[in-house]
Amino acid sequence: MENIKYQFLQLQNKVCVITGAASIRSIGYGTAELFAAHGAKLVILDLVMNEQIANDLTKHLETQIGKKTEIICLQCDVRSTTACDDAIQKAVAHFGTIDCLVNCAGIVKSEGMLSINEQDYDLIMDVNLKGTFNICKSVLKVFAEKQAGVIVNLASLAGQRGGGLVGGSHYAASKGGVISLTRSIAREFAPMNIRANVICPAMIETPMLDGLSEEQLNNVVVGIPLRRVGKTAELAGACLFLASDLSGFVTGATIDVNGGIHIH
Ligand SMILES: NC(=O)c1ccc[n+]([C@@H]2O[C@H](COP(=O)([O-])OP(=O)(O)OC[C@H]3O[C@@H](n4cnc5c(N)ncnc54)[C@H](O)[C@@H]3O)[C@@H](O)[C@H]2O)c1
C-alpha cells in the first residue's frame, strides 16, 4: 500500500476565494475562519464589502484563530461578469493563483408564487444562479489553465424539495439551478482535474433566518431530527472537506447539511 502522508492543516497555503462573507454571522465568514485556521490564504468577495468591513472582518478572524492571515477583501457584485473577472484578476495578481472557490453569496425572499413580481424573480435569479455561474466561469478560466482547482457551491434544501422552509419558488428554482450547474461543471471539468460539489444547507443560524419570528423558528425546529438549527462552523466543516484533498475523489456530489430534515 502506498504511504499516506497525514496532513493536519488541510489547506496550507491554498488560495481560497469565498463569496458572500461580509457578515461575521454568515456561512461565508464561518468558512473563511475555518479555512484560515487550516492555513488558507483568503480572497473575500462581497457586494457590501468596504474598508471598514474588511478591517473588522480581518481583525475578528485573526483574533478567533490566534494568528495572522494573508487576506484580501474586495467589493464585487457577482451579478456582473466584468466585476467577477476583475475581482479574480486582482486575486491572481495578488496571490499568483487560485486553488479553491466557495460560493456563499446569495439572497432569499419568502413569497407565495402569485405574489412574486418580475423584478423580484430577476433579482433572485441574477444573484443566486447567474452570480454563481459568473464567478465560477471567471475562476474556471484560471483552473483550466493550471489543470487543477476545486469549487464548492451553496445551494439549499429548497432546491431539492421544492422550497417550503424560508424561500419562495423563485429562490427554490434558483437553487435547483445551482445544483444542476454544479453537476454540469463537475462533468465538464473533471478531465481537467477540477472538482465541483454542491452543499444543500437548511436552517443554519445566520442573518438569512432573521426574518423568521420565534414561533416560526420553533415550528421548523420541531421538524428537524437533531431538534436545533445548525451553526455556521458546522457548515464550514462540510466546505473544508469538499475544498481539501480529503475529498479528492468526490465530484458532482450533493452534500446535505440540514440536521436530518431531508433524509433521502
Ligand atoms: N442560512 C441558511 O439556513 C441557509 C439555508 C439554505 C441555503 N443557504 C445558502 O447559503 C448561502 C449563504 O447564506 P447565509 O445564510 O450565510 O446568508 P447571509 O445573508 O448571511 O450572507 C450572504 C452574503 O451574500 C452577499 N451578497 C448578496 N448579494 C450579493 C451579490 N450580488 N454579490 C456579492 N455578494 C452578495 C451579502 O452581502 C451577504 O454578505 C446562500 O447562498 C444561501 O442561499 C443558507
The ligand as a Tripos MOL2 file, in Angstrom:
@<TRIPOS>MOLECULE
LIG
   44    48     1     0     0
SMALL
NO_CHARGES

@<TRIPOS>ATOM
      1 N1        -28.6610   30.1640    6.3870 N.am      1 LIG1
      2 C1        -29.3410   29.1140    5.9470 C.2       1 LIG1
      3 O1        -30.0680   28.4470    6.6790 O.2       1 LIG1
      4 C2        -29.2530   28.7150    4.5000 C.ar      1 LIG1
      5 C3        -30.0900   27.6720    4.0660 C.ar      1 LIG1
      6 C4        -30.0110   27.2690    2.7360 C.ar      1 LIG1
      7 C5        -29.1160   27.8730    1.8730 C.ar      1 LIG1
      8 N2        -28.3300   28.8810    2.3240 N.ar      1 LIG1
      9 C6        -27.4300   29.4870    1.3520 C.3       1 LIG1
     10 O2        -26.1370   29.6450    1.8870 O.3       1 LIG1
     11 C7        -25.5080   30.8140    1.3340 C.3       1 LIG1
     12 C8        -25.0090   31.7060    2.4630 C.3       1 LIG1
     13 O3        -26.1240   32.0960    3.2230 O.3       1 LIG1
     14 P1        -26.0520   32.8850    4.6170 P.3       1 LIG1
     15 O4        -27.1160   32.3160    5.4600 O.co2     1 LIG1
     16 O5        -24.6600   32.9460    5.1100 O.co2     1 LIG1
     17 O6        -26.5420   34.3140    4.1310 O.3       1 LIG1
     18 P2        -26.0620   35.8000    4.5500 P.3       1 LIG1
     19 O7        -27.2170   36.6710    4.1550 O.co2     1 LIG1
     20 O8        -25.5690   35.8250    5.9320 O.co2     1 LIG1
     21 O9        -24.8230   36.0480    3.5670 O.3       1 LIG1
     22 C9        -24.9870   36.2270    2.1940 C.3       1 LIG1
     23 C10       -23.9430   37.2190    1.7260 C.3       1 LIG1
     24 O10       -24.0760   37.3630    0.3040 O.3       1 LIG1
     25 C11       -23.8060   38.7120   -0.0150 C.3       1 LIG1
     26 N3        -24.4040   39.0610   -1.3100 N.ar      1 LIG1
     27 C12       -25.7120   39.2600   -1.5890 C.ar      1 LIG1
     28 N4        -25.8570   39.6210   -2.8730 N.ar      1 LIG1
     29 C13       -24.6160   39.6380   -3.4240 C.ar      1 LIG1
     30 C14       -24.1160   39.9570   -4.7190 C.ar      1 LIG1
     31 N5        -24.9300   40.3430   -5.7060 N.pl3     1 LIG1
     32 N6        -22.7840   39.8820   -4.9380 N.ar      1 LIG1
     33 C15       -21.9260   39.5190   -3.9340 C.ar      1 LIG1
     34 N7        -22.3480   39.2270   -2.6860 N.ar      1 LIG1
     35 C16       -23.6800   39.2850   -2.4290 C.ar      1 LIG1
     36 C17       -24.4370   39.5060    1.1190 C.3       1 LIG1
     37 O11       -23.9230   40.8220    1.1970 O.3       1 LIG1
     38 C18       -24.1010   38.6260    2.3130 C.3       1 LIG1
     39 O12       -22.8690   39.0430    2.9190 O.3       1 LIG1
     40 C19       -26.5760   31.4730    0.4580 C.3       1 LIG1
     41 O13       -26.3700   31.1100   -0.8860 O.3       1 LIG1
     42 C20       -27.8670   30.8780    0.9570 C.3       1 LIG1
     43 O14       -28.8830   30.8750   -0.0350 O.3       1 LIG1
     44 C21       -28.3870   29.3290    3.6040 C.ar      1 LIG1
@<TRIPOS>BOND
     1     1     2 1
     2     2     3 2
     3     2     4 1
     4     4     5 ar
     5     4    44 ar
     6     5     6 ar
     7     6     7 ar
     8     7     8 ar
     9     8     9 1
    10     8    44 ar
    11     9    10 1
    12     9    42 1
    13    10    11 1
    14    11    12 1
    15    11    40 1
    16    12    13 1
    17    13    14 1
    18    14    15 2
    19    14    16 1
    20    14    17 1
    21    17    18 1
    22    18    19 2
    23    18    20 1
    24    18    21 1
    25    21    22 1
    26    22    23 1
    27    23    24 1
    28    23    38 1
    29    24    25 1
    30    25    26 1
    31    25    36 1
    32    26    27 ar
    33    26    35 ar
    34    27    28 ar
    35    28    29 ar
    36    29    30 ar
    37    29    35 ar
    38    30    31 1
    39    30    32 ar
    40    32    33 ar
    41    33    34 ar
    42    34    35 ar
    43    36    37 1
    44    36    38 1
    45    38    39 1
    46    40    41 1
    47    40    42 1
    48    42    43 1
@<TRIPOS>SUBSTRUCTURE
     1 LIG1         1 GROUP 0 **** ****
